[in-house]
Amino acid sequence: VQRSSFEDEPFEQKCALLESFAILHRARALHLLERYLKKGDGILANGQAEDLGTAAALALAHVRTAHSVDILRRACVARNKRIREAARQTFVRLRGDE
């Protein structure tokens, strides 16, 4: 998940890998997922970084902690529209599963 060639993978594969990573590592995955969110929301972010940020926002649905909710809340007001919408979708999923 941390290889540089991971960024070149198709979006569906990024989603699957980050979701699996989040399921396996739970709270330990938050640091990496948050980093991908920030990287994808940067001013000079390219399409690959945006894909990673969007996939990270979707993967956060598998980590139910107060910190993950805080990360999602911040991502809900991101500059990048795809990341913002993915974060909101994930946030709604988390609230609906309670």
JOHU-V757015 format. One record per backbone hydrogen bond with DSSP energy under -0.5 kcal/mol. NH is the residue of the N-H (numbers start at 1). CO is the residue of the C=O. If there is no record, write none. Layout:
((NH/CO) (NH/CO))
This chain:
((6/3) (7/4) (8/5) (9/6) (14/10) (15/11) (16/12) (17/13) (18/14) (19/15) (20/16) (21/17) (22/18) (23/19) (24/20) (25/21) (26/22) (28/25) (29/26) (30/27) (33/29) (34/30) (35/31) (36/32) (37/33) (38/34) (39/35) (40/36) (41/37) (42/39) (45/42) (50/46) (51/47) (52/48) (53/49) (54/50) (55/51) (56/52) (57/53) (58/54) (59/55) (60/56) (61/58) (62/59) (63/60) (64/62) (65/63) (69/65) (70/66) (71/67) (72/68) (73/69) (74/70) (75/71) (76/72) (77/74) (78/75) (84/80) (85/81) (86/82) (87/83) (88/84) (89/85) (90/86) (91/87) (92/88) (93/89) (94/90) (95/91) (96/92) (97/93) (98/95))
